[in-house]
Amino acid sequence: MKVIPQAPKPYRRSIRTQYSKPLADLPPVDIVITMGCDVACPSLPCRYREDWGLEDPTGKDDETFLKVIRQIHEDVELLKERIRQRDIP
């Protein structure tokens, strides 16, 4: 089993069954969220794009990972509400 070793223990998951997919294989998307993390993301056509500018937790302590995980959860909840309120074009 291959595990993501940098994640805090409760969040470690096997990635053995995961694989990269070419962007061309994705269906059309409406919303693209990039995480920031000082990583260049490929361009993907979409109706709406947003970058959350998260800190890259790679190589950091568990608390940093947990902080980023909490921030993603909060941002997803806010995004869901904005979609429900039709604040996203």
C-alpha positions in Angstrom: 0.0 0.0 0.0 1.4 3.4 -0.9 0.5 6.1 1.6 0.9 9.9 1.5 3.6 10.1 4.3 3.4 13.9 4.8 -0.2 13.9 5.9 -1.1 13.7 9.7 -1.8 10.1 10.7 -5.7 10.4 10.8 -5.6 11.7 7.2 -3.2 9.2 5.6 -4.8 7.3 2.8 -3.7 4.7 0.4 -3.2 6.2 -3.0 -2.4 2.9 -4.7 -5.6 3.0 -6.8 -5.3 6.6 -7.7 -3.8 7.7 -11.0 -3.3 10.9 -13.1 -5.8 11.5 -15.8 -5.0 13.7 -18.9 -7.0 16.9 -18.8 -8.4 16.0 -22.2 -10.2 13.0 -20.6 -12.2 15.3 -18.2 -15.7 16.2 -19.1 -16.4 20.0 -19.5 -16.2 21.8 -16.1 -18.1 24.7 -14.8 -16.0 25.7 -11.8 -12.2 25.3 -11.3 -10.7 25.9 -7.9 -6.9 26.0 -7.6 -5.3 25.7 -4.2 -2.4 28.1 -4.6 0.4 26.5 -2.7 2.9 28.2 -4.9 2.3 25.6 -7.6 1.6 26.4 -11.2 -1.7 24.7 -12.3 -2.5 23.8 -15.9 -5.1 25.8 -17.7 -8.5 24.2 -17.8 -11.4 25.8 -19.7 -14.3 26.7 -17.3 -17.0 29.2 -16.6 -15.6 30.3 -13.3 -12.1 30.1 -11.7 -10.9 30.9 -8.2 -7.6 30.5 -6.5 -7.7 29.9 -2.7 -4.0 30.7 -2.1 -3.5 28.1 0.5 -0.2 27.5 2.3 1.7 24.4 1.0 1.9 22.0 4.0 4.4 19.7 2.4 7.2 19.0 4.9 5.5 20.9 7.7 4.2 19.6 11.0 0.8 18.0 11.6 -0.8 21.2 12.9 0.0 23.0 9.6 -1.6 20.2 7.7 -4.7 20.3 9.9 -4.9 24.1 9.5 -4.9 23.7 5.7 -7.5 20.9 5.9 -9.8 23.0 8.0 -9.3 26.0 5.6 -10.3 23.8 2.7 -13.3 22.5 4.5 -14.4 26.1 5.3 -13.8 27.3 1.8 -15.8 24.4 0.3 -18.7 25.1 2.6 -18.6 28.8 1.6 -18.4 27.9 -2.1 -21.4 25.6 -1.8 -23.4 28.4 -0.2 -22.3 30.9 -3.0 -23.4 28.3 -5.6 -26.8 27.9 -3.9 -27.2 31.7 -3.7 -26.2 31.9 -7.4 -23.3 34.2 -6.5 -21.1 32.3 -8.9 -21.8 33.0 -12.6 
